[in-house]
């Protein structure tokens, strides 16, 4: 393979965090999830592959079960993979080949600039949606489907109002109505991370309150690499018939229109959610994921 350079496996404690974060900052495909402080908060244990002098990097979040180390996707971390500039199928293949054999099972997402054919590894497509906000609000709003406009109007007609700077605790309270269960440890990890970013002006929260003052829809947004990540969402069942989540996203778009910013919806492969995001005029942004099983026979059976 050409152009791969030297790729080293580095344990977490030996990573030069300054060089690492500089690489993520200058990478054309840099994402907030790949910064060292994000990985420290949401993954805990993570090692890395580093090409040359932190020219290109790949975080490796890992856990152990039954004494076997495996690679996984941490909570609220949509995309990881290989970060750098001038990426190619050869470079992605070289990084995958450099993952130590001691990691017997892989199940993780890469990113939107890692999706190459012919790597020799079982990469598959996942779906994200992004909406460019670098236009006047009226232009963006003109791209909404009619059902979005109808639900926003319904929210206003019912006396719903926009709330900014809602507490993370209140958002997590509403996440209990979502299918996925969030552990106390995961919630606290994200609260610590959000506090760090909010202090730098890179974290915001929004909500929609009913006319009785109760929170019907809520979300936390993070900012990095000219992206606003719609990252933590909590909706009350009562808000579904009142257009609350539609009104929340519309309020965020109004506040951030005419900025060099992509609203990153973080998915989705779920058909109904994909339709919802695309109804705001968001476009598809496919990204790569991989699943590989080298477990011993007894562990494969249990898996």
Buried (B, 14 or more C-beta within 10 A) or exposed (E): EEEBEEBEBBEBEEBBEEEBBEBBEEBEBBBBBBBBBBBBBBBBBBBBBBBEEBBBBBBBBBBEEEEBBBBBBBBBBBBBBBBBEEBEBBBBBBBBBBBEEEBBBBBBBBBBBBBBEEBEBEBEEBBBBBBBBBBEBEEBBEEBBEEBBEBBEBBEEBEBBBBEEBEBEBBBBBBEEEEEEBEEEBBEBBBEBBEBBBEEEBBBBBBBBBEEEEBBBBBBBBBBBBBBBBBBBBBBEBBBEBBBBBBBBBBBBBBBBEEEBBBBBBBBEEEEBBEBBBBBBBEEBEBBBBEBEBBEEEBEEEE
